[in-house]
Amino acid sequence: MKIIFLYTLMLALSALSTNAQTENPRGIYKLAGINGKNGQYFKEPFDQYKICTDKVTLMMSINNKSYRIVNNDRKVFNYTGSEPSSPDDKSTLIYDSDSTGFKLKWWSGYSIHQIFPANDWCVETYKSGFYSKDGKIIVGALTDKSVNAKGKVLQGRWRLLGLMDELKDVNKEIKRMRDEYAKSRYYNRNFVVFGEKYLFETLNNGQGYYEEIEYNGNKGYKIIKDRFHDDENETRIIKWLSNDLIAVEFQDGYRTDYQILEKVKDDTAIIEYILKFWE
């Protein structure tokens, strides 16, 4: 999948400064290395990313195909220069900064750590435009705006409306679910993306792989076992309520529940909904 960089997707991002290496970092940047303990350089010690906008800086970490996005920096990353204002100033510093990368300098108060220094400055280097294998899929799913792949009715982005224990009075229940969902704190938080081969879920904060199948005359998909999904060859049957609305069966012993998914038809990338939650 073609990765569309975040700064081309964000609305109302300010223009970058024309001063090279003194710009405010804006976009998605991967951790390339850390100058840390005892002056050692650790190349890509974590599969970690910074998502930088004019309103918030988020950190995304990826581990075993699952991802986590947090607001642990609690500040917008703007260029500061490489030197503190005084010996007592331990504020975070941003420098060597433009659309291709930046350096993050922060004071480490750790007494014992495998990578971070003890009571000294730690320098992290971030670069844009490259990802780990799992990062490429996750960032691609978060930033993709495509609605459908031609001839592939399942592929695309789907919004989770909620769960139903039986498909009775579906139209009435769907209307109620839409009304309640729009008012809830989960509105535009939970999505499923079906790529060409991968399955991405914000519900489970990760990605795996699947294949479309026909099962007893019904359409569905089969989870391919990997580190993200524990169930080997789990089959999920799809009931098509309309062209843009599906009910995905989930078996729990003798009980069947349905996950109601609605196709996202606008061009808003999932990352934009995540950013609005944190801004």
C-alpha positions as CSV (number, residue, x, y, z in Angstrom):
1,M,0.0,0.0,0.0
2,K,1.2,3.4,-0.8
3,I,2.0,5.4,2.3
4,I,0.5,8.9,2.3
5,F,2.5,11.0,4.7
6,L,0.5,12.4,7.6
7,Y,1.4,16.1,6.8
8,T,-0.5,15.8,3.5
9,L,-3.5,14.4,5.3
10,M,-3.8,16.8,8.2
11,L,-6.1,19.8,7.8
12,A,-4.9,23.3,8.9
13,L,-1.3,22.3,9.3
14,S,0.8,25.5,9.0
15,A,3.4,25.9,6.3
16,L,6.9,24.8,7.2
17,S,9.6,27.4,7.6
18,T,12.0,27.9,4.7
19,N,15.0,27.7,7.1
20,A,16.5,24.2,6.7
21,Q,17.0,22.2,9.9
22,T,15.3,24.8,12.1
23,E,11.7,23.9,11.1
24,N,9.0,22.6,13.3
25,P,8.7,18.8,12.7
26,R,5.4,17.9,11.2
27,G,4.5,14.5,10.0
28,I,5.2,10.9,11.1
29,Y,8.8,10.1,12.1
30,K,10.4,6.8,13.1
31,L,12.9,6.4,15.8
32,A,16.3,5.8,14.0
33,G,18.6,5.7,17.0
34,I,19.4,6.9,20.5
35,N,22.6,8.4,21.9
36,G,22.2,7.0,25.4
37,K,24.0,5.2,28.2
38,N,27.8,5.7,28.4
39,G,27.7,7.6,25.1
40,Q,26.6,4.5,23.2
41,Y,24.5,4.7,20.0
42,F,21.6,2.3,19.9
43,K,20.2,1.9,16.4
44,E,16.4,1.5,16.3
45,P,16.1,0.1,19.8
46,F,12.3,0.3,19.6
47,D,9.8,0.3,16.8
48,Q,8.6,3.8,17.8
49,Y,7.2,6.8,16.0
50,K,6.3,10.4,16.7
51,I,3.2,11.9,15.1
52,C,3.7,15.6,15.1
53,T,1.1,18.3,14.3
54,D,0.4,21.9,15.1
55,K,-1.8,20.9,18.0
56,V,-0.4,17.7,19.6
57,T,2.5,15.3,19.5
58,L,1.6,11.6,19.9
59,M,3.9,8.6,20.3
60,M,3.1,5.3,18.6
61,S,4.9,2.1,19.6
62,I,4.6,-1.2,17.8
63,N,5.2,-4.6,19.3
64,N,4.2,-8.0,18.0
65,K,1.9,-6.4,15.4
66,S,0.0,-4.5,18.1
67,Y,0.3,-0.7,18.4
68,R,-0.2,1.8,21.1
69,I,-0.7,5.6,20.7
70,V,-0.2,7.8,23.8
71,N,0.2,11.5,24.6
72,N,3.2,11.1,26.9
73,D,5.1,14.1,25.5
74,R,2.2,16.5,26.4
75,K,3.5,19.3,24.2
76,V,3.7,20.3,20.6
77,F,7.2,19.8,19.1
78,N,8.6,23.1,17.9
79,Y,12.2,23.9,17.1
80,T,14.1,25.1,20.2
81,G,17.8,24.7,19.3
82,S,20.2,22.2,20.8
83,E,21.2,24.0,24.0
84,P,19.2,24.7,27.2
85,S,18.7,28.3,28.3
86,S,20.6,27.7,31.5
87,P,22.5,24.8,33.3
88,D,19.4,24.2,35.4
89,D,17.0,24.1,32.4
90,K,16.1,20.5,31.7
91,S,13.4,21.3,29.2
92,T,13.0,19.0,26.2
93,L,14.8,20.3,23.1
94,I,14.0,19.9,19.4
95,Y,16.7,20.7,16.8
96,D,18.2,19.6,13.4
97,S,14.5,19.7,12.5
98,D,12.7,19.7,9.2
99,S,10.3,17.4,7.2
100,T,12.9,14.7,6.9
101,G,13.8,14.3,10.5
102,F,14.7,15.9,13.9
103,K,16.6,15.3,17.1
104,L,14.9,15.1,20.5
105,K,17.0,15.9,23.5
106,W,15.7,15.2,26.9
107,W,17.0,14.9,30.4
108,S,17.2,11.4,31.7
109,G,16.8,11.0,35.4
110,Y,17.0,7.2,35.3
111,S,19.5,5.8,37.8
112,I,19.5,2.3,36.1
113,H,18.4,1.7,32.5
114,Q,19.6,-0.6,29.7
115,I,19.7,2.3,27.2
116,F,19.0,5.6,28.8
117,P,21.8,7.4,30.6
118,A,21.8,8.3,34.3
119,N,21.3,12.0,35.1
120,D,22.4,13.2,31.7
121,W,21.0,14.2,28.3
122,C,19.6,11.6,26.0
123,V,19.4,12.3,22.3
124,E,16.8,10.5,20.1
125,T,17.1,10.8,16.3
126,Y,13.9,10.5,14.2
127,K,13.6,10.1,10.5
128,S,10.5,10.3,8.2
129,G,9.7,8.1,5.2
130,F,10.7,4.7,6.5
131,Y,8.9,2.1,8.6
132,S,9.2,-1.4,10.0
133,K,7.3,-4.1,8.1
134,D,4.4,-3.9,10.7
135,G,4.7,-0.2,10.9
136,K,4.2,0.2,7.2
137,I,0.9,-1.7,7.4
138,I,-0.3,0.1,10.5
139,V,0.6,3.6,9.3
140,G,-0.8,2.8,5.9
141,A,-4.1,1.7,7.4
142,L,-4.2,4.8,9.6
143,T,-3.5,7.2,6.8
144,D,-5.3,5.6,3.9
145,K,-8.3,7.5,2.4
146,S,-9.4,4.9,-0.1
147,V,-13.0,3.8,0.1
148,N,-13.1,0.7,-2.0
149,A,-10.9,-1.5,-4.1
150,K,-12.6,-2.1,-7.5
151,G,-14.5,-5.4,-7.4
152,K,-13.5,-6.0,-3.7
153,V,-16.7,-5.2,-1.7
154,L,-15.1,-6.0,1.6
155,Q,-11.9,-4.0,1.2
156,G,-11.8,-0.6,2.7
157,R,-12.5,1.2,6.0
158,W,-15.4,0.2,8.3
159,R,-16.7,2.0,11.3
160,L,-17.9,-0.1,14.3
161,L,-21.4,0.9,15.3
162,G,-21.9,-1.6,18.1
163,L,-22.8,-5.2,18.9
164,M,-26.1,-7.1,18.6
165,D,-27.0,-10.4,20.1
166,E,-29.5,-11.2,17.4
167,L,-30.5,-9.7,14.0
168,K,-34.0,-8.9,14.9
169,D,-35.7,-5.6,13.8
170,V,-32.4,-4.7,12.2
171,N,-33.4,-1.5,10.6
172,K,-34.9,-0.2,13.8
173,E,-31.9,-1.3,15.9
174,I,-29.4,0.2,13.4
175,K,-31.1,3.6,13.7
176,R,-31.0,3.4,17.5
177,M,-27.3,2.4,17.4
178,R,-26.4,5.3,15.1
179,D,-28.1,7.8,17.3
180,E,-26.5,6.4,20.5
181,Y,-23.1,5.9,18.9
182,A,-22.9,9.5,17.7
183,K,-23.4,10.7,21.3
184,S,-20.9,8.3,22.9
185,R,-17.3,8.7,23.7
186,Y,-16.5,5.9,21.3
187,Y,-17.8,7.8,18.3
188,N,-15.2,7.6,15.5
189,R,-12.8,5.6,17.7
190,N,-13.3,2.0,16.6
191,F,-12.6,1.0,13.0
192,V,-11.7,-2.1,11.0
193,V,-9.7,-1.8,7.8
194,F,-9.6,-4.7,5.2
195,G,-6.6,-4.3,3.0
196,E,-5.6,-6.5,0.1
197,K,-4.4,-9.2,2.6
198,Y,-4.1,-7.6,6.0
199,L,-6.7,-6.9,8.6
200,F,-6.3,-3.8,10.8
201,E,-8.4,-3.2,13.9
202,T,-8.3,-0.2,16.2
203,L,-10.4,-2.2,18.6
204,N,-7.5,-4.6,19.2
205,N,-4.8,-2.0,18.5
206,G,-3.1,-4.1,15.8
207,Q,-3.0,-5.9,12.5
208,G,-3.1,-9.4,11.2
209,Y,-3.8,-11.2,8.0
210,Y,-7.0,-12.7,6.5
211,E,-8.4,-14.2,3.3
212,E,-12.0,-13.8,1.9
213,I,-13.9,-17.1,1.7
214,E,-17.2,-18.7,0.8
215,Y,-18.5,-20.7,3.8
216,N,-21.6,-22.9,3.3
217,G,-22.8,-20.5,0.6
218,N,-22.1,-17.4,2.8
219,K,-19.4,-14.8,2.4
220,G,-16.9,-14.4,5.1
221,Y,-13.2,-14.2,5.9
222,K,-10.7,-16.4,7.7
223,I,-8.1,-15.1,10.1
224,I,-4.7,-16.4,9.3
225,K,-2.9,-17.3,12.5
226,D,-0.1,-14.9,13.5
227,R,1.1,-13.1,16.6
228,F,-1.9,-10.8,16.5
229,H,-4.7,-13.3,16.4
230,D,-4.5,-16.4,18.7
231,D,-7.2,-18.4,16.9
232,E,-5.9,-20.5,14.0
233,N,-8.1,-20.3,10.9
234,E,-10.9,-18.7,12.7
235,T,-13.8,-18.2,10.3
236,R,-16.1,-15.2,10.6
237,I,-19.3,-15.2,8.6
238,I,-20.6,-11.9,7.1
239,K,-24.3,-11.1,6.8
240,W,-24.7,-8.2,4.3
241,L,-27.4,-6.0,5.6
242,S,-26.8,-3.6,2.7
243,N,-23.9,-2.6,0.4
244,D,-22.5,-0.5,3.1
245,L,-23.6,-2.3,6.3
246,I,-22.5,-5.7,7.5
247,A,-22.9,-7.9,10.5
248,V,-19.9,-10.1,11.4
249,E,-20.7,-13.2,13.3
250,F,-18.7,-14.0,16.5
251,Q,-19.2,-17.4,18.1
252,D,-18.9,-17.6,21.9
253,G,-19.7,-21.2,22.8
254,Y,-23.3,-21.7,21.9
255,R,-23.9,-18.0,21.6
256,T,-23.7,-15.9,18.5
257,D,-23.1,-12.1,18.6
258,Y,-22.8,-9.7,15.7
259,Q,-20.4,-6.9,15.2
260,I,-22.2,-4.2,13.1
261,L,-19.8,-2.4,10.7
262,E,-20.7,0.5,8.4
263,K,-18.5,1.4,5.4
264,V,-16.7,4.7,5.7
265,K,-17.5,6.6,2.5
266,D,-15.8,9.9,3.1
267,D,-12.1,10.7,2.6
268,T,-11.3,11.2,6.3
269,A,-8.3,9.1,7.3
270,I,-8.5,7.2,10.6
271,I,-5.5,9.0,12.0
272,E,-7.5,12.3,11.8
273,Y,-10.1,10.9,14.2
274,I,-7.4,9.7,16.6
275,L,-5.8,13.1,16.5
276,K,-9.0,15.0,17.2
277,F,-9.5,12.8,20.3
278,W,-6.2,14.0,21.7
279,E,-6.2,17.6,20.6
